[in-house]
Amino acid sequence: MHDRAIEIAKIIKNSEKVHIITHIDADGITAGSIAYKTCERLYKEVSIEFVKQLDENVFEQLINENYELVWFTDLGSNISIDYPEINKIITDHHECPENSDKNFHLNPHLFGFDGGFEISGAGTTYLVSKAVDKKNIDLSPLAIIGACGDLQDRRYGKLIGINRDILRDGEKIGIINSKIDIRYFGRETRSIIKLLQYANDPIIPGVTGREQSCISFLQEIGIRIQDGDNYRRWIDLNKSERSIIVSNIAQLLLMKGFGHKNVKRILGEVYILNNEEEGTEVHEAKEFATLLNSTARYGKCDVGLQVCLGDRLKFFDEARSLLLGHRANLVEGLQFVREEGINKRKYLQFFHAGTGVRDTIVGIITNMLLNSEEVSSDIPVVGFADKGDGEIKVSARGTQELVERGLNLSHALKKAARVFNGVGGGHSIAAGATIPKGKEEEFLEILESEIKSQLS
């Protein structure tokens, strides 16, 4: 991979103009930001474009515009035709065809690594950036944010593989550090009530999803909820208070039969950006990633880009405003799906949100449901949402236990979507597809058959 990164770095150095195309999520924005900053530091003429997916329209546009070099970040692995008219490089981490071993493509799957948890799109882009100039190790936090945005720390409660090497780069120069703490989202900015209310992986039985139960739980174990008029956050608690909360959650899980494996998932590594202000959305990697998602999912990727490039004024304020709307949409979307109901089949469970949930956040909703009490954890969850223009967005999520039994959602969705001339792919544990509207039932039949085959 190091040698391939050097080859790609040479291509960049030998080009005067670079056009970056990246994905519309946290990993895509951080990958695009790393690529953009790398070219900027080389004094290249650089432009950037954010896309939901690569389709014929994108390629036709690229051929017409005839860029000197196109750099695909966090997407491009599924390019099935060479498109010789496009001079391109790819830094991606999604599963790719075995015959993709080309000089312009840096992908962990081509080198025996798993792009689902060992390195993200931002990570592969970072490797090229570092090959361009070792001084670019100051961009390592962006790669860590991208990995956390793609939930690459979920399997082991920490980042491993090549992500670990990238983390060490940042630690070496003192700009990021890791520590063991509660893994629930919102340590920096959420009140402890909200942190517990939205806790998942593991859920807290009888507490998750219930605000009043969270308040009662904290009061019963003697934790002060407020300081004056301000609700306390996790970072406002002292070591003893944090320990009391963790041990009581552990006792509750064991008492409800969740087992030691789930209890161990309460604690894990968190990644702190040392140059950022404590208590803000950019001080901790997971919260930074969510802030970026809130810009990406609503067509404001340029705002996320500027935050990654260092803006802490105008664009940062705009990103925070988008985050508030994003959180509200997730809550409303989750409520909508719960009211509509989850449909269960033998080898999968699914919901169809129609236009009730944005197609850009249906994957997040699907993931949230997977870690809730209302779905079964022994079969994958599939979500549908209307994209418009006669297309349906499909998002599927599974558990690590299912992957260990043979589940590969990337292969399953790719195979099922291909029947309808749709596109699909991603990772074993999380994947997406686009299919024609009206073909959902047929798609489910094919998808379920494939999942049954995998799990058998």
C-alpha positions as CSV (number, residue, x, y, z in Angstrom):
1,M,0.0,0.0,0.0
2,H,2.9,2.3,0.8
3,D,4.4,1.7,-2.7
4,R,1.0,2.3,-4.3
5,A,0.6,5.5,-2.4
6,I,4.0,6.7,-3.6
7,E,3.0,5.9,-7.2
8,I,-0.2,7.9,-6.9
9,A,1.6,10.8,-5.2
10,K,3.9,11.1,-8.2
11,I,0.8,11.3,-10.5
12,I,-0.5,14.2,-8.4
13,K,2.8,16.0,-8.3
14,N,3.1,15.8,-12.1
15,S,-0.4,17.4,-12.6
16,E,-1.1,21.1,-12.7
17,K,-4.9,20.9,-12.2
18,V,-6.8,18.4,-10.0
19,H,-10.5,17.9,-9.7
20,I,-11.6,16.0,-6.6
21,I,-14.8,14.0,-6.5
22,T,-15.9,12.7,-3.1
23,H,-18.8,11.3,-1.2
24,I,-21.5,13.1,0.8
25,D,-20.8,11.8,4.3
26,A,-18.3,12.5,7.1
27,D,-15.7,10.1,5.6
28,G,-16.2,11.6,2.1
29,I,-15.9,15.2,3.4
30,T,-12.7,14.4,5.4
31,A,-11.2,12.5,2.5
32,G,-12.0,15.4,0.1
33,S,-10.6,17.9,2.6
34,I,-7.3,15.9,2.9
35,A,-7.0,15.7,-0.9
36,Y,-7.9,19.4,-1.3
37,K,-5.4,20.6,1.3
38,T,-2.7,18.3,-0.2
39,C,-3.2,19.9,-3.6
40,E,-3.4,23.4,-2.2
41,R,0.0,22.9,-0.4
42,L,1.5,21.9,-3.8
43,Y,0.1,25.1,-5.3
44,K,-2.0,23.1,-7.7
45,E,-5.2,24.5,-9.3
46,V,-7.7,22.4,-7.4
47,S,-11.5,22.1,-7.4
48,I,-13.9,19.8,-5.5
49,E,-17.3,18.2,-6.1
50,F,-19.5,16.2,-3.8
51,V,-21.8,13.4,-5.2
52,K,-24.2,10.9,-3.7
53,Q,-23.0,8.2,-6.1
54,L,-21.1,7.7,-9.3
55,D,-23.4,7.2,-12.3
56,E,-23.4,7.7,-16.1
57,N,-24.3,11.4,-15.7
58,V,-21.2,12.0,-13.5
59,F,-18.9,10.3,-16.0
60,E,-20.4,12.0,-19.0
61,Q,-19.9,15.4,-17.3
62,L,-16.2,14.5,-16.5
63,I,-15.5,13.4,-20.0
64,N,-17.1,16.7,-21.4
65,E,-15.1,18.9,-18.9
66,N,-11.9,17.0,-19.7
67,Y,-10.0,17.6,-16.4
68,E,-6.3,17.0,-16.4
69,L,-6.6,14.7,-13.3
70,V,-9.7,13.5,-11.4
71,W,-9.1,12.3,-7.9
72,F,-11.9,10.1,-6.5
73,T,-12.0,9.9,-2.7
74,D,-14.2,7.6,-0.6
75,L,-15.8,6.3,-3.8
76,G,-14.7,4.9,-7.2
77,S,-14.0,1.3,-6.3
78,N,-17.0,0.1,-8.2
79,I,-16.1,1.9,-11.5
80,S,-16.8,-1.1,-13.8
81,I,-15.6,0.6,-17.0
82,D,-12.1,2.0,-17.3
83,Y,-13.2,5.3,-18.9
84,P,-9.8,5.8,-20.6
85,E,-11.0,9.4,-21.5
86,I,-10.7,10.3,-17.7
87,N,-7.2,10.5,-16.3
88,K,-8.0,9.4,-12.7
89,I,-6.7,8.2,-9.4
90,I,-8.8,6.5,-6.7
91,T,-8.4,6.4,-2.9
92,D,-11.3,4.4,-1.5
93,H,-12.0,1.6,0.9
94,H,-15.2,0.0,-0.3
95,E,-15.2,-3.5,-1.7
96,C,-14.0,-3.6,-5.3
97,P,-13.7,-6.1,-8.1
98,E,-10.6,-8.4,-7.9
99,N,-9.5,-7.1,-11.3
100,S,-9.2,-3.5,-10.0
101,D,-5.4,-3.9,-9.4
102,K,-4.4,-0.8,-11.4
103,N,-1.7,1.7,-10.7
104,F,-4.1,4.5,-10.0
105,H,-6.2,2.7,-7.4
106,L,-5.3,2.6,-3.6
107,N,-7.8,0.3,-1.8
108,P,-7.2,-1.9,1.2
109,H,-9.1,-4.8,-0.3
110,L,-6.4,-5.0,-3.0
111,F,-3.8,-5.6,-0.4
112,G,-5.4,-8.0,2.0
113,F,-6.9,-5.5,4.4
114,D,-10.6,-4.9,5.3
115,G,-11.9,-1.5,4.4
116,G,-14.8,-2.0,6.7
117,F,-12.8,-1.4,9.9
118,E,-9.0,-1.2,9.2
119,I,-9.0,2.0,7.2
120,S,-11.5,4.4,5.7
121,G,-11.7,6.5,2.5
122,A,-10.1,9.4,4.5
123,G,-7.4,7.0,5.6
124,T,-6.4,5.9,2.1
125,T,-6.4,9.5,1.0
126,Y,-4.2,10.4,3.9
127,L,-1.7,7.7,3.0
128,V,-1.3,9.4,-0.4
129,S,-1.1,12.8,1.2
130,K,1.7,11.6,3.5
131,A,3.5,10.1,0.5
132,V,3.3,13.5,-1.2
133,D,4.9,15.2,1.8
134,K,5.6,13.8,5.3
135,K,4.6,17.1,6.8
136,N,1.0,16.3,5.9
137,I,0.8,14.1,9.0
138,D,-0.9,17.1,10.5
139,L,-3.9,16.0,8.5
140,S,-4.1,12.7,10.4
141,P,-7.0,13.8,12.7
142,L,-9.2,14.2,9.6
143,A,-8.5,10.6,8.7
144,I,-9.5,9.5,12.3
145,I,-12.7,11.6,12.1
146,G,-13.5,9.9,8.8
147,A,-12.9,6.4,10.3
148,C,-15.1,7.3,13.3
149,G,-17.8,8.7,10.9
150,D,-17.8,5.3,9.2
151,L,-18.1,3.5,12.6
152,Q,-14.8,1.8,12.1
153,D,-14.2,1.7,15.9
154,R,-17.5,-0.2,16.5
155,R,-16.2,-3.7,16.1
156,Y,-13.5,-3.6,18.7
157,G,-14.4,-0.5,20.7
158,K,-11.3,1.2,19.2
159,L,-9.6,1.8,15.9
160,I,-7.3,-1.0,14.7
161,G,-5.3,-1.9,11.6
162,I,-3.9,0.9,9.5
163,N,-6.2,3.4,11.3
164,R,-3.9,2.7,14.4
165,D,-0.8,3.8,12.4
166,I,-2.6,7.0,11.4
167,L,-3.6,7.6,15.0
168,R,0.1,7.3,16.0
169,D,1.1,9.9,13.4
170,G,-1.2,12.4,15.1
171,E,-0.2,11.4,18.6
172,K,3.5,11.8,17.6
173,I,3.0,15.5,16.9
174,G,0.6,16.0,19.8
175,I,-2.5,17.0,17.9
176,I,-4.7,14.0,18.8
177,N,-4.8,11.5,21.6
178,S,-6.9,8.5,22.6
179,K,-8.3,7.6,26.0
180,I,-10.6,5.0,27.5
181,D,-14.0,6.5,28.4
182,I,-17.7,5.9,27.9
183,R,-18.5,5.1,24.2
184,Y,-21.9,6.6,24.1
185,F,-22.3,9.5,21.7
186,G,-22.4,13.1,23.0
187,R,-19.7,13.2,25.7
188,E,-18.8,16.8,24.9
189,T,-22.1,18.5,24.0
190,R,-25.1,16.5,25.2
191,S,-26.5,16.6,28.7
192,I,-26.0,13.4,30.5
193,I,-29.8,12.9,30.3
194,K,-29.7,13.0,26.5
195,L,-26.5,10.9,26.4
196,L,-28.3,8.1,28.2
197,Q,-31.6,8.7,26.3
198,Y,-30.0,8.0,23.0
199,A,-27.5,5.4,24.2
200,N,-27.1,2.4,22.0
201,D,-24.5,-0.3,21.4
202,P,-25.4,-1.5,24.0
203,I,-28.8,-0.1,24.7
204,I,-29.6,0.5,28.3
205,P,-32.8,-1.6,29.0
206,G,-35.6,0.5,30.4
207,V,-33.6,3.7,30.0
208,T,-32.6,4.1,26.3
209,G,-35.3,6.1,24.5
210,R,-37.1,7.3,27.7
211,E,-36.2,10.7,29.0
212,Q,-38.0,10.5,32.3
213,S,-36.4,7.1,33.0
214,C,-33.0,8.6,32.4
215,I,-33.7,11.3,34.9
216,S,-34.9,8.8,37.5
217,F,-31.9,6.5,36.8
218,L,-29.5,9.4,37.5
219,Q,-31.4,10.6,40.6
220,E,-31.5,7.1,42.1
221,I,-27.7,6.7,41.9
222,G,-27.1,10.2,43.3
223,I,-25.9,12.1,40.2
224,R,-26.7,15.8,40.1
225,I,-28.3,16.6,36.8
226,Q,-27.9,20.4,36.8
227,D,-25.4,23.1,37.9
228,G,-27.6,26.1,38.4
229,D,-29.6,26.5,35.2
230,N,-27.2,24.4,33.1
231,Y,-27.7,20.7,32.5
232,R,-24.5,18.8,33.2
233,R,-22.6,17.0,30.4
234,W,-20.4,13.9,30.7
235,I,-17.3,16.1,30.6
236,D,-18.7,18.1,33.6
237,L,-18.7,15.0,35.8
238,N,-15.8,14.1,38.1
239,K,-14.1,10.7,37.9
240,S,-16.1,9.2,40.7
241,E,-19.5,10.3,39.2
242,R,-18.5,8.8,35.8
243,S,-17.5,5.5,37.5
244,I,-20.9,5.3,39.4
245,I,-22.8,5.7,36.2
246,V,-20.8,3.1,34.3
247,S,-21.0,0.5,37.0
248,N,-24.7,1.0,37.4
249,I,-25.3,0.6,33.6
250,A,-23.2,-2.5,33.8
251,Q,-25.2,-4.0,36.7
252,L,-28.4,-3.2,34.8
253,L,-27.2,-4.9,31.7
254,L,-26.1,-8.0,33.6
255,M,-29.3,-8.1,35.6
256,K,-31.3,-8.1,32.3
257,G,-29.2,-10.9,30.8
258,F,-27.2,-8.9,28.3
259,G,-23.9,-10.7,29.2
260,H,-20.3,-9.6,29.7
261,K,-19.7,-9.1,26.0
262,N,-22.2,-6.2,25.9
263,V,-21.0,-4.8,29.2
264,K,-17.5,-4.5,27.8
265,R,-18.8,-2.3,25.0
266,I,-19.8,0.5,27.5
267,L,-16.2,1.6,27.6
268,G,-13.8,2.0,24.7
269,E,-11.5,4.5,23.1
270,V,-12.4,8.1,22.3
271,Y,-10.3,10.4,20.2
272,I,-9.6,13.9,21.4
273,L,-8.4,16.7,19.1
274,N,-6.0,18.6,21.3
275,N,-6.1,21.9,19.4
276,E,-9.9,22.3,19.6
277,E,-11.9,23.8,22.4
278,E,-13.3,21.4,25.0
279,G,-17.1,21.1,25.0
280,T,-17.5,21.9,21.3
281,E,-18.6,19.6,18.5
282,V,-15.0,19.5,17.1
283,H,-13.1,18.4,20.2
284,E,-14.0,14.7,19.9
285,A,-13.8,12.7,16.6
286,K,-17.3,11.1,16.7
287,E,-19.0,14.4,17.4
288,F,-16.9,16.1,14.7
289,A,-18.0,13.4,12.2
290,T,-21.7,13.9,13.1
291,L,-21.3,17.7,12.6
292,L,-19.9,16.9,9.1
293,N,-22.8,14.5,8.4
294,S,-25.2,17.3,9.2
295,T,-23.7,19.4,6.5
296,A,-23.4,16.6,3.9
297,R,-26.8,15.2,4.2
298,Y,-28.5,18.5,3.4
299,G,-26.5,19.6,0.4
300,K,-24.1,21.8,2.3
301,C,-20.9,19.8,1.9
302,D,-18.9,23.0,1.2
303,V,-19.7,24.1,4.8
304,G,-18.2,20.8,6.2
305,L,-15.2,21.3,3.9
306,Q,-14.5,24.7,5.3
307,V,-14.8,23.4,8.9
308,C,-12.3,20.7,8.1
309,L,-10.0,23.3,6.6
310,G,-10.0,25.2,9.8
311,D,-12.9,27.7,9.8
312,R,-14.2,28.2,13.4
313,L,-16.4,31.3,12.7
314,K,-19.0,31.7,9.9
315,F,-18.9,28.2,8.5
316,F,-18.6,26.6,11.9
317,D,-21.7,28.5,13.1
318,E,-23.6,27.4,10.0
319,A,-22.6,23.8,10.5
320,R,-23.9,24.0,14.1
321,S,-27.2,25.3,12.8
322,L,-27.4,22.4,10.4
323,L,-26.6,20.0,13.2
324,L,-29.7,21.1,15.1
325,G,-31.9,20.5,12.1
326,H,-30.1,17.2,11.4
327,R,-30.9,16.0,15.0
328,A,-34.5,17.0,14.7
329,N,-34.8,15.2,11.4
330,L,-33.3,12.0,12.8
331,V,-35.7,12.1,15.8
332,E,-38.7,12.8,13.5
333,G,-37.5,10.1,11.0
334,L,-37.1,7.5,13.7
335,Q,-40.5,8.3,15.1
336,F,-42.0,8.1,11.6
337,V,-40.5,4.6,11.0
338,R,-41.7,3.4,14.4
339,E,-45.2,4.5,13.7
340,E,-45.2,2.9,10.2
341,G,-43.8,-0.3,11.7
342,I,-41.0,-2.7,10.9
343,N,-41.9,-5.6,8.7
344,K,-40.2,-8.9,9.5
345,R,-39.4,-11.7,7.1
346,K,-37.4,-14.9,7.9
347,Y,-34.0,-13.6,6.9
348,L,-34.4,-9.8,7.1
349,Q,-36.5,-7.1,8.5
350,F,-37.4,-3.9,6.6
351,F,-39.2,-0.6,6.6
352,H,-40.3,1.6,3.7
353,A,-40.2,5.3,4.7
354,G,-41.3,6.6,1.3
355,T,-40.9,10.4,1.4
356,G,-41.2,10.4,5.2
357,V,-37.4,10.2,5.6
358,R,-34.8,11.9,3.5
359,D,-32.9,9.4,1.3
360,T,-29.7,11.0,2.6
361,I,-30.3,9.9,6.2
362,V,-32.2,6.6,5.7
363,G,-28.9,4.8,6.4
364,I,-28.4,6.6,9.7
365,I,-32.0,5.7,10.7
366,T,-31.5,2.1,9.7
367,N,-28.3,1.9,11.9
368,M,-30.2,3.6,14.8
369,L,-32.9,1.0,14.6
370,L,-30.4,-1.9,14.5
371,N,-29.3,-0.8,18.0
372,S,-32.8,-0.4,19.4
373,E,-35.2,-2.7,21.3
374,E,-37.8,-2.9,18.5
375,V,-35.8,-4.9,16.0
376,S,-34.2,-8.3,16.1
377,S,-30.4,-8.4,16.1
378,D,-30.2,-11.9,14.5
379,I,-31.2,-10.7,11.0
380,P,-30.2,-7.5,9.0
381,V,-32.3,-4.4,8.8
382,V,-33.1,-2.9,5.4
383,G,-34.5,0.6,4.9
384,F,-36.1,2.1,1.8
385,A,-36.6,5.8,1.0
386,D,-37.8,7.7,-2.1
387,K,-35.0,9.5,-3.9
388,G,-37.3,11.1,-6.5
389,D,-36.9,10.7,-10.2
390,G,-38.3,7.2,-10.1
391,E,-35.6,5.9,-7.8
392,I,-35.5,4.3,-4.4
393,K,-32.6,4.4,-2.0
394,V,-31.8,1.2,-0.1
395,S,-29.7,1.0,3.1
396,A,-28.9,-2.2,4.9
397,R,-27.2,-2.8,8.2
398,G,-26.1,-6.0,10.1
399,T,-24.2,-6.9,13.2
400,Q,-20.7,-8.2,13.6
401,E,-22.1,-11.5,14.8
402,L,-23.9,-11.9,11.5
403,V,-20.8,-11.0,9.5
404,E,-18.9,-13.7,11.4
405,R,-21.6,-16.1,10.3
406,G,-21.1,-15.2,6.6
407,L,-23.2,-12.1,6.0
408,N,-21.8,-9.8,3.3
409,L,-24.3,-7.0,2.6
410,S,-22.1,-5.4,0.0
411,H,-22.3,-8.6,-2.2
412,A,-26.0,-9.2,-1.4
413,L,-27.1,-5.6,-2.4
414,K,-24.9,-5.5,-5.4
415,K,-26.2,-8.8,-6.7
416,A,-29.9,-7.9,-6.0
417,A,-29.6,-4.4,-7.5
418,R,-27.9,-5.6,-10.6
419,V,-31.1,-7.5,-11.6
420,F,-32.9,-4.1,-12.0
421,N,-29.9,-2.4,-13.6
422,G,-29.4,-0.6,-10.2
423,V,-26.1,-0.1,-8.3
424,G,-25.1,-1.4,-4.9
425,G,-22.1,-2.0,-2.7
426,G,-20.4,-0.9,0.5
427,H,-19.1,-3.2,3.3
428,S,-20.1,-6.5,4.7
429,I,-21.7,-4.9,7.7
430,A,-23.3,-1.9,6.0
431,A,-24.2,-1.3,2.4
432,G,-26.5,0.6,0.1
433,A,-28.1,0.5,-3.3
434,T,-30.3,2.4,-5.7
435,I,-33.1,0.6,-7.5
436,P,-36.1,1.6,-9.7
437,K,-39.3,2.6,-7.8
438,G,-41.9,-0.1,-7.7
439,K,-39.3,-3.0,-7.6
440,E,-38.9,-3.1,-3.9
441,E,-40.8,-6.3,-3.3
442,E,-38.9,-8.2,-6.1
443,F,-35.7,-6.7,-4.7
444,L,-36.5,-8.0,-1.2
445,E,-37.2,-11.5,-2.6
446,I,-33.7,-11.6,-4.3
447,L,-32.0,-10.0,-1.4
448,E,-33.5,-12.4,1.2
449,S,-32.6,-15.4,-0.9
450,E,-29.0,-14.2,-1.1
451,I,-28.8,-13.5,2.7
452,K,-30.3,-16.9,3.4
453,S,-27.6,-18.5,1.2
454,Q,-24.8,-16.5,3.0
455,L,-26.1,-17.3,6.5
456,S,-26.5,-21.0,5.6
